[in-house]
Amino acid sequence: MRLHTKFDGPVEDLLVPYRQRYTIVGGPVYFMEITFVLVEGYRSNTELNCPLWLDQGTKAALGRKDTWPDGIYRNIRYTPVLRATDEENVFILELSCWLWIREDMNF
């Protein structure tokens, strides 16, 4: 996980999927990049622009059958919550995640 961008500008400068929530919630909105690595060493695909609002969970999911070397369908559902600290540019990230595996799915 890597926090890489902070946005607090006009809604028109945001990507369309984030505009409605930004209009309702406001800013700032932070963006992180996240990749999961399983115990077996397999890496998920990387979500490059996962939006985060302070103190609010953002539900997300990633992982497809074609991204895993053994061809087993895995879907990782996660909810990150970004928290500010007393130090400038220092944050705490709370991350809840669930791994869903389906070996019987044919694509």
mmCIF file of the C-alpha atoms, coordinates in Angstrom:
data_MODEL
# 
_entry.id   MODEL 
# 
loop_
_atom_site.group_PDB 
_atom_site.id 
_atom_site.type_symbol 
_atom_site.label_atom_id 
_atom_site.label_alt_id 
_atom_site.label_comp_id 
_atom_site.label_asym_id 
_atom_site.label_entity_id 
_atom_site.label_seq_id 
_atom_site.pdbx_PDB_ins_code 
_atom_site.Cartn_x 
_atom_site.Cartn_y 
_atom_site.Cartn_z 
_atom_site.occupancy 
_atom_site.B_iso_or_equiv 
_atom_site.pdbx_formal_charge 
_atom_site.auth_seq_id 
_atom_site.auth_comp_id 
_atom_site.auth_asym_id 
_atom_site.auth_atom_id 
_atom_site.pdbx_PDB_model_num 
ATOM 1   C CA . MET A 1 1   ? 0.000   0.000   0.000   1.00 0.00 ? 1   MET A CA 1 
ATOM 2   C CA . ARG A 1 2   ? 1.279   3.466   -0.861  1.00 0.00 ? 2   ARG A CA 1 
ATOM 3   C CA . LEU A 1 3   ? -0.459  6.785   -0.276  1.00 0.00 ? 3   LEU A CA 1 
ATOM 4   C CA . HIS A 1 4   ? 0.515   8.949   -3.227  1.00 0.00 ? 4   HIS A CA 1 
ATOM 5   C CA . THR A 1 5   ? -1.877  11.821  -3.982  1.00 0.00 ? 5   THR A CA 1 
ATOM 6   C CA . LYS A 1 6   ? -3.988  14.406  -2.188  1.00 0.00 ? 6   LYS A CA 1 
ATOM 7   C CA . PHE A 1 7   ? -6.751  16.281  -4.005  1.00 0.00 ? 7   PHE A CA 1 
ATOM 8   C CA . ASP A 1 8   ? -8.721  19.252  -2.716  1.00 0.00 ? 8   ASP A CA 1 
ATOM 9   C CA . GLY A 1 9   ? -9.685  21.169  -5.810  1.00 0.00 ? 9   GLY A CA 1 
ATOM 10  C CA . PRO A 1 10  ? -12.698 21.746  -8.024  1.00 0.00 ? 10  PRO A CA 1 
ATOM 11  C CA . VAL A 1 11  ? -14.896 18.706  -8.625  1.00 0.00 ? 11  VAL A CA 1 
ATOM 12  C CA . GLU A 1 12  ? -14.448 19.053  -12.401 1.00 0.00 ? 12  GLU A CA 1 
ATOM 13  C CA . ASP A 1 13  ? -10.783 18.081  -12.017 1.00 0.00 ? 13  ASP A CA 1 
ATOM 14  C CA . LEU A 1 14  ? -11.662 14.679  -10.508 1.00 0.00 ? 14  LEU A CA 1 
ATOM 15  C CA . LEU A 1 15  ? -12.292 11.517  -12.484 1.00 0.00 ? 15  LEU A CA 1 
ATOM 16  C CA . VAL A 1 16  ? -16.024 11.022  -13.125 1.00 0.00 ? 16  VAL A CA 1 
ATOM 17  C CA . PRO A 1 17  ? -16.490 8.032   -10.739 1.00 0.00 ? 17  PRO A CA 1 
ATOM 18  C CA . TYR A 1 18  ? -15.420 10.165  -7.747  1.00 0.00 ? 18  TYR A CA 1 
ATOM 19  C CA . ARG A 1 19  ? -17.258 13.411  -8.534  1.00 0.00 ? 19  ARG A CA 1 
ATOM 20  C CA . GLN A 1 20  ? -20.627 12.601  -6.946  1.00 0.00 ? 20  GLN A CA 1 
ATOM 21  C CA . ARG A 1 21  ? -19.140 11.501  -3.620  1.00 0.00 ? 21  ARG A CA 1 
ATOM 22  C CA . TYR A 1 22  ? -16.747 14.471  -3.597  1.00 0.00 ? 22  TYR A CA 1 
ATOM 23  C CA . THR A 1 23  ? -19.695 16.823  -4.156  1.00 0.00 ? 23  THR A CA 1 
ATOM 24  C CA . ILE A 1 24  ? -21.508 15.271  -1.169  1.00 0.00 ? 24  ILE A CA 1 
ATOM 25  C CA . VAL A 1 25  ? -18.585 14.636  1.216   1.00 0.00 ? 25  VAL A CA 1 
ATOM 26  C CA . GLY A 1 26  ? -16.115 17.308  0.140   1.00 0.00 ? 26  GLY A CA 1 
ATOM 27  C CA . GLY A 1 27  ? -12.361 17.096  0.392   1.00 0.00 ? 27  GLY A CA 1 
ATOM 28  C CA . PRO A 1 28  ? -9.626  16.437  0.768   1.00 0.00 ? 28  PRO A CA 1 
ATOM 29  C CA . VAL A 1 29  ? -9.567  13.075  -0.951  1.00 0.00 ? 29  VAL A CA 1 
ATOM 30  C CA . TYR A 1 30  ? -6.406  10.999  -0.901  1.00 0.00 ? 30  TYR A CA 1 
ATOM 31  C CA . PHE A 1 31  ? -5.476  8.279   -3.361  1.00 0.00 ? 31  PHE A CA 1 
ATOM 32  C CA . MET A 1 32  ? -3.543  5.136   -2.598  1.00 0.00 ? 32  MET A CA 1 
ATOM 33  C CA . GLU A 1 33  ? -2.039  2.311   -4.577  1.00 0.00 ? 33  GLU A CA 1 
ATOM 34  C CA . ILE A 1 34  ? -2.589  -1.174  -3.161  1.00 0.00 ? 34  ILE A CA 1 
ATOM 35  C CA . THR A 1 35  ? -1.428  -4.707  -3.988  1.00 0.00 ? 35  THR A CA 1 
ATOM 36  C CA . PHE A 1 36  ? -2.039  -7.822  -1.915  1.00 0.00 ? 36  PHE A CA 1 
ATOM 37  C CA . VAL A 1 37  ? 0.504   -10.636 -1.622  1.00 0.00 ? 37  VAL A CA 1 
ATOM 38  C CA . LEU A 1 38  ? -0.833  -14.033 -0.556  1.00 0.00 ? 38  LEU A CA 1 
ATOM 39  C CA . VAL A 1 39  ? 0.995   -16.463 1.715   1.00 0.00 ? 39  VAL A CA 1 
ATOM 40  C CA . GLU A 1 40  ? 1.774   -18.544 -1.401  1.00 0.00 ? 40  GLU A CA 1 
ATOM 41  C CA . GLY A 1 41  ? 3.623   -15.536 -2.831  1.00 0.00 ? 41  GLY A CA 1 
ATOM 42  C CA . TYR A 1 42  ? 0.989   -14.685 -5.478  1.00 0.00 ? 42  TYR A CA 1 
ATOM 43  C CA . ARG A 1 43  ? 0.454   -10.971 -6.055  1.00 0.00 ? 43  ARG A CA 1 
ATOM 44  C CA . SER A 1 44  ? -2.944  -9.488  -6.846  1.00 0.00 ? 44  SER A CA 1 
ATOM 45  C CA . ASN A 1 45  ? -3.413  -6.944  -9.570  1.00 0.00 ? 45  ASN A CA 1 
ATOM 46  C CA . THR A 1 46  ? -2.675  -3.413  -8.345  1.00 0.00 ? 46  THR A CA 1 
ATOM 47  C CA . GLU A 1 47  ? -5.372  -0.804  -7.777  1.00 0.00 ? 47  GLU A CA 1 
ATOM 48  C CA . LEU A 1 48  ? -3.609  2.425   -8.712  1.00 0.00 ? 48  LEU A CA 1 
ATOM 49  C CA . ASN A 1 49  ? -6.117  5.084   -7.651  1.00 0.00 ? 49  ASN A CA 1 
ATOM 50  C CA . CYS A 1 50  ? -8.125  3.893   -4.669  1.00 0.00 ? 50  CYS A CA 1 
ATOM 51  C CA . PRO A 1 51  ? -9.813  6.996   -3.167  1.00 0.00 ? 51  PRO A CA 1 
ATOM 52  C CA . LEU A 1 52  ? -9.753  7.647   0.576   1.00 0.00 ? 52  LEU A CA 1 
ATOM 53  C CA . TRP A 1 53  ? -11.647 10.233  2.578   1.00 0.00 ? 53  TRP A CA 1 
ATOM 54  C CA . LEU A 1 54  ? -10.456 10.839  6.143   1.00 0.00 ? 54  LEU A CA 1 
ATOM 55  C CA . ASP A 1 55  ? -12.287 8.739   8.754   1.00 0.00 ? 55  ASP A CA 1 
ATOM 56  C CA . GLN A 1 56  ? -14.557 7.078   6.168   1.00 0.00 ? 56  GLN A CA 1 
ATOM 57  C CA . GLY A 1 57  ? -14.347 3.525   4.920   1.00 0.00 ? 57  GLY A CA 1 
ATOM 58  C CA . THR A 1 58  ? -14.319 3.001   1.179   1.00 0.00 ? 58  THR A CA 1 
ATOM 59  C CA . LYS A 1 59  ? -15.361 -0.496  0.083   1.00 0.00 ? 59  LYS A CA 1 
ATOM 60  C CA . ALA A 1 60  ? -13.391 -1.948  -2.803  1.00 0.00 ? 60  ALA A CA 1 
ATOM 61  C CA . ALA A 1 61  ? -12.455 -5.252  -4.412  1.00 0.00 ? 61  ALA A CA 1 
ATOM 62  C CA . LEU A 1 62  ? -9.795  -6.605  -6.724  1.00 0.00 ? 62  LEU A CA 1 
ATOM 63  C CA . GLY A 1 63  ? -8.556  -9.862  -8.166  1.00 0.00 ? 63  GLY A CA 1 
ATOM 64  C CA . ARG A 1 64  ? -9.624  -11.873 -11.188 1.00 0.00 ? 64  ARG A CA 1 
ATOM 65  C CA . LYS A 1 65  ? -8.962  -15.421 -12.322 1.00 0.00 ? 65  LYS A CA 1 
ATOM 66  C CA . ASP A 1 66  ? -6.508  -14.349 -15.003 1.00 0.00 ? 66  ASP A CA 1 
ATOM 67  C CA . THR A 1 67  ? -4.332  -12.480 -12.482 1.00 0.00 ? 67  THR A CA 1 
ATOM 68  C CA . TRP A 1 68  ? -3.407  -15.557 -10.431 1.00 0.00 ? 68  TRP A CA 1 
ATOM 69  C CA . PRO A 1 69  ? -0.712  -17.943 -11.763 1.00 0.00 ? 69  PRO A CA 1 
ATOM 70  C CA . ASP A 1 70  ? -2.621  -21.090 -10.729 1.00 0.00 ? 70  ASP A CA 1 
ATOM 71  C CA . GLY A 1 71  ? -5.844  -19.941 -12.477 1.00 0.00 ? 71  GLY A CA 1 
ATOM 72  C CA . ILE A 1 72  ? -7.953  -20.141 -9.301  1.00 0.00 ? 72  ILE A CA 1 
ATOM 73  C CA . TYR A 1 73  ? -10.502 -17.322 -8.945  1.00 0.00 ? 73  TYR A CA 1 
ATOM 74  C CA . ARG A 1 74  ? -9.723  -15.137 -5.942  1.00 0.00 ? 74  ARG A CA 1 
ATOM 75  C CA . ASN A 1 75  ? -11.459 -11.913 -5.045  1.00 0.00 ? 75  ASN A CA 1 
ATOM 76  C CA . ILE A 1 76  ? -10.120 -9.689  -2.286  1.00 0.00 ? 76  ILE A CA 1 
ATOM 77  C CA . ARG A 1 77  ? -12.674 -7.362  -0.746  1.00 0.00 ? 77  ARG A CA 1 
ATOM 78  C CA . TYR A 1 78  ? -11.245 -4.642  1.429   1.00 0.00 ? 78  TYR A CA 1 
ATOM 79  C CA . THR A 1 79  ? -12.181 -1.499  3.313   1.00 0.00 ? 79  THR A CA 1 
ATOM 80  C CA . PRO A 1 80  ? -9.423  1.017   4.049   1.00 0.00 ? 80  PRO A CA 1 
ATOM 81  C CA . VAL A 1 81  ? -9.995  3.828   6.547   1.00 0.00 ? 81  VAL A CA 1 
ATOM 82  C CA . LEU A 1 82  ? -7.483  6.684   6.601   1.00 0.00 ? 82  LEU A CA 1 
ATOM 83  C CA . ARG A 1 83  ? -6.932  8.480   9.924   1.00 0.00 ? 83  ARG A CA 1 
ATOM 84  C CA . ALA A 1 84  ? -5.002  11.692  10.491  1.00 0.00 ? 84  ALA A CA 1 
ATOM 85  C CA . THR A 1 85  ? -2.442  11.963  13.296  1.00 0.00 ? 85  THR A CA 1 
ATOM 86  C CA . ASP A 1 86  ? -1.040  14.935  15.179  1.00 0.00 ? 86  ASP A CA 1 
ATOM 87  C CA . GLU A 1 87  ? 1.964   14.978  12.834  1.00 0.00 ? 87  GLU A CA 1 
ATOM 88  C CA . GLU A 1 88  ? 1.756   16.670  9.449   1.00 0.00 ? 88  GLU A CA 1 
ATOM 89  C CA . ASN A 1 89  ? 1.686   14.212  6.505   1.00 0.00 ? 89  ASN A CA 1 
ATOM 90  C CA . VAL A 1 90  ? 1.568   11.213  8.856   1.00 0.00 ? 90  VAL A CA 1 
ATOM 91  C CA . PHE A 1 91  ? -1.500  8.969   8.684   1.00 0.00 ? 91  PHE A CA 1 
ATOM 92  C CA . ILE A 1 92  ? -2.759  5.689   10.091  1.00 0.00 ? 92  ILE A CA 1 
ATOM 93  C CA . LEU A 1 93  ? -4.443  3.289   7.693   1.00 0.00 ? 93  LEU A CA 1 
ATOM 94  C CA . GLU A 1 94  ? -6.891  0.751   9.089   1.00 0.00 ? 94  GLU A CA 1 
ATOM 95  C CA . LEU A 1 95  ? -7.442  -2.031  6.591   1.00 0.00 ? 95  LEU A CA 1 
ATOM 96  C CA . SER A 1 96  ? -10.016 -4.810  6.796   1.00 0.00 ? 96  SER A CA 1 
ATOM 97  C CA . CYS A 1 97  ? -9.893  -7.434  4.066   1.00 0.00 ? 97  CYS A CA 1 
ATOM 98  C CA . TRP A 1 98  ? -11.551 -10.697 3.108   1.00 0.00 ? 98  TRP A CA 1 
ATOM 99  C CA . LEU A 1 99  ? -10.344 -13.283 0.612   1.00 0.00 ? 99  LEU A CA 1 
ATOM 100 C CA . TRP A 1 100 ? -12.960 -15.139 -1.417  1.00 0.00 ? 100 TRP A CA 1 
ATOM 101 C CA . ILE A 1 101 ? -11.744 -18.235 -3.313  1.00 0.00 ? 101 ILE A CA 1 
ATOM 102 C CA . ARG A 1 102 ? -13.704 -20.221 -5.905  1.00 0.00 ? 102 ARG A CA 1 
ATOM 103 C CA . GLU A 1 103 ? -11.895 -23.175 -7.455  1.00 0.00 ? 103 GLU A CA 1 
ATOM 104 C CA . ASP A 1 104 ? -14.977 -24.365 -9.380  1.00 0.00 ? 104 ASP A CA 1 
ATOM 105 C CA . MET A 1 105 ? -15.559 -21.255 -11.515 1.00 0.00 ? 105 MET A CA 1 
ATOM 106 C CA . ASN A 1 106 ? -15.139 -21.681 -15.255 1.00 0.00 ? 106 ASN A CA 1 
ATOM 107 C CA . PHE A 1 107 ? -14.444 -18.568 -17.310 1.00 0.00 ? 107 PHE A CA 1 
# 
